[in-house]
């Protein structure tokens, strides 16, 4: 069983750091990955990047199964087909190419709880990465899979989904963001606030 780690809240310096590549000798990597999955599940997330637990390294995990769940009418979104088994570890990922017409989707983030905003991203990406066994991949992802990867990939580049918003939208949520960074928010998972009241 993994250990549940505290998730860094908006305003934390580590969320703005460019993640460093790691190698096979990174200490206790298997345990770290296990803890990250445990932390993500506890917080009901579909992805979690190392900076969100205080480590500025190029590592993130995804389990997109919740996207594959049926809606009230028993329908599964066609972009979510195949995601029930989409559980992956991405180490030293590099997005080589993003293509297609950008589409909007409401994104949220475990480091920025209770805020959801429409973010536009390209629907198709090509990327290279290593998995937890240090097997190398050069793959193409589309739809929701690409979207979740792009969101987590931003984290290892020190970027947050709120950075993609238009200036007016950003201004409108400024107060909420301040509340998050000071811990003036109720969440049902462990968080670390940079400016505790």
C-alpha positions as CSV (number, residue, x, y, z in Angstrom):
1,X,0.0,0.0,0.0
2,X,1.3,3.4,-0.9
3,X,1.5,6.4,1.4
4,X,-0.8,9.4,0.9
5,X,1.3,12.4,0.3
6,X,0.3,16.1,0.7
7,X,-0.5,17.9,-2.5
8,X,1.1,21.3,-3.1
9,X,-1.4,24.1,-3.4
10,X,-1.5,27.0,-5.9
11,X,1.2,29.5,-5.0
12,X,3.8,26.9,-4.1
13,X,7.2,27.7,-5.6
14,X,7.8,24.1,-6.7
15,X,4.8,24.2,-9.0
16,X,6.6,26.9,-11.0
17,X,9.9,25.0,-11.4
18,X,11.1,23.3,-14.6
19,X,11.3,19.6,-13.7
20,X,14.7,17.9,-14.0
21,X,15.2,14.6,-15.9
22,X,15.9,11.6,-13.7
23,X,17.7,8.3,-14.4
24,X,17.4,4.7,-13.3
25,X,19.2,5.4,-10.1
26,X,16.7,7.9,-8.8
27,X,16.2,6.8,-5.1
28,X,13.1,4.8,-4.2
29,X,11.4,5.5,-7.6
30,X,9.1,2.5,-7.3
31,X,7.9,3.5,-3.9
32,X,7.5,7.1,-5.1
33,X,5.3,6.0,-8.0
34,X,3.2,3.8,-5.7
35,X,2.7,6.7,-3.3
36,X,1.8,9.0,-6.2
37,X,-1.0,6.6,-7.3
38,X,-2.2,6.2,-3.8
39,X,-2.3,10.0,-3.4
40,X,-4.0,10.6,-6.7
41,X,-6.8,8.0,-6.0
42,X,-7.3,9.4,-2.5
43,X,-7.9,12.8,-4.0
44,X,-10.1,11.4,-6.9
45,X,-7.7,12.7,-9.6
46,X,-6.9,11.2,-13.0
47,X,-3.4,12.5,-13.1
48,X,-0.6,13.6,-10.8
49,X,2.8,15.2,-11.5
50,X,5.8,15.1,-9.2
51,X,5.9,18.9,-8.7
52,X,2.4,18.5,-7.1
53,X,4.0,16.5,-4.3
54,X,7.0,18.8,-4.0
55,X,9.5,17.2,-6.4
56,X,10.7,19.2,-9.3
57,X,11.4,16.2,-11.5
58,X,10.0,15.0,-14.9
59,X,7.6,12.4,-13.7
60,X,3.9,12.1,-13.8
61,X,1.2,9.4,-13.6
62,X,-2.2,8.9,-15.2
63,X,-5.2,6.7,-14.7
64,X,-7.9,7.9,-17.0
65,X,-10.5,5.2,-16.1
66,X,-13.0,7.7,-14.6
67,X,-13.3,9.2,-18.1
68,X,-14.5,5.9,-19.4
69,X,-17.4,5.7,-17.0
70,X,-20.9,5.8,-18.5
71,X,-23.1,8.9,-18.1
72,X,-26.7,8.8,-16.8
73,X,-28.0,7.5,-20.1
74,X,-25.5,4.6,-20.1
75,X,-23.4,6.3,-22.8
76,X,-19.6,6.5,-23.0
77,X,-18.1,9.5,-24.7
78,X,-16.5,8.3,-27.9
79,X,-13.3,10.1,-27.0
80,X,-13.1,8.1,-23.8
81,X,-13.2,4.7,-25.5
82,X,-10.2,2.6,-24.4
83,X,-9.5,4.8,-21.4
84,X,-10.7,2.2,-18.8
85,X,-7.3,0.6,-19.0
86,X,-5.3,3.8,-19.5
87,X,-3.0,3.7,-16.5
88,X,0.5,4.9,-17.2
89,X,3.7,6.3,-15.8
90,X,5.6,8.9,-17.8
91,X,9.3,9.6,-17.0
92,X,11.4,12.3,-18.8
93,X,8.5,12.9,-21.2
94,X,9.0,15.2,-24.2
95,X,6.1,16.4,-26.4
96,X,7.6,16.4,-29.9
97,X,4.5,17.7,-31.7
98,X,0.9,18.9,-31.0
99,X,-1.5,19.1,-33.9
100,X,-5.1,19.6,-35.0
101,X,-7.6,22.3,-34.2
102,X,-7.5,23.3,-30.5
103,X,-10.7,22.3,-28.6
104,X,-12.0,23.6,-25.3
105,X,-12.6,21.4,-22.2
106,X,-13.2,22.3,-18.6
107,X,-10.1,21.4,-16.7
108,X,-9.5,21.2,-12.9
109,X,-6.4,20.5,-10.9
110,X,-5.7,18.8,-7.5
111,X,-3.4,21.8,-6.7
112,X,-6.1,24.3,-7.6
113,X,-9.3,22.7,-6.0
114,X,-12.8,23.8,-6.7
115,X,-11.9,25.8,-9.8
116,X,-12.7,24.5,-13.2
117,X,-12.1,26.5,-16.4
118,X,-12.3,25.9,-20.1
119,X,-8.8,25.4,-21.6
120,X,-8.1,25.0,-25.3
121,X,-5.5,22.4,-26.4
122,X,-4.6,20.6,-29.6
123,X,-6.3,17.2,-29.9
124,X,-3.3,15.1,-31.0
125,X,0.2,14.8,-29.6
126,X,3.3,12.9,-30.3
127,X,5.7,12.3,-27.5
128,X,8.6,10.3,-26.2
129,X,8.9,9.0,-22.6
130,X,10.0,6.1,-20.4
131,X,7.7,4.0,-18.3
132,X,8.5,2.7,-14.8
133,X,10.6,-0.1,-16.2
134,X,12.7,2.3,-18.2
135,X,11.2,1.1,-21.5
136,X,11.3,3.9,-24.1
137,X,8.2,4.9,-26.1
138,X,7.6,7.2,-29.1
139,X,3.8,7.4,-29.2
140,X,0.8,9.3,-30.5
141,X,-2.1,10.1,-28.2
142,X,-5.5,11.7,-29.1
143,X,-8.6,13.1,-27.4
144,X,-9.0,12.8,-23.7
145,X,-5.7,10.8,-23.3
146,X,-3.8,13.6,-25.0
147,X,-5.6,16.2,-22.9
148,X,-4.8,14.6,-19.6
149,X,-1.1,14.1,-20.7
150,X,-0.9,17.8,-21.8
151,X,-2.2,19.0,-18.4
152,X,0.3,16.8,-16.5
153,X,3.1,17.6,-18.9
154,X,2.5,21.3,-18.2
155,X,3.2,20.6,-14.5
156,X,6.7,19.2,-15.2
157,X,7.3,22.5,-17.2
158,X,6.2,24.7,-14.3
159,X,2.9,25.6,-16.0
160,X,-0.6,25.5,-14.5
161,X,-3.9,25.3,-16.4
162,X,-4.8,28.8,-15.2
163,X,-1.9,30.1,-17.3
164,X,-3.9,29.2,-20.4
165,X,-6.8,31.4,-19.5
166,X,-7.5,34.8,-21.0
167,X,-6.5,37.8,-18.8
168,X,-10.2,38.6,-17.9
169,X,-10.9,35.0,-16.7
170,X,-7.7,35.1,-14.7
171,X,-8.7,38.3,-13.0
172,X,-12.1,36.9,-12.2
173,X,-10.7,33.9,-10.3
174,X,-7.8,35.8,-8.6
175,X,-9.6,35.9,-5.2
176,X,-10.3,32.1,-5.3
177,X,-6.7,31.5,-6.1
178,X,-5.5,33.6,-3.2
179,X,-7.9,31.6,-0.9
180,X,-6.3,28.4,-2.1
181,X,-2.8,29.5,-1.5
182,X,-3.6,30.7,2.0
183,X,-5.5,27.5,2.9
184,X,-8.8,29.3,3.1
185,X,-10.6,26.4,1.4
186,X,-12.0,23.0,2.5
187,X,-10.7,19.9,0.7
188,X,-11.1,16.2,1.5
189,X,-7.4,15.3,0.8
190,X,-4.1,16.3,2.3
191,X,-2.7,19.6,1.0
192,X,0.3,21.8,1.7
193,X,-0.4,25.6,1.6
194,X,2.4,28.0,0.8
195,X,1.0,31.0,2.7
196,X,-0.8,29.5,5.7
197,X,-2.8,32.0,7.6
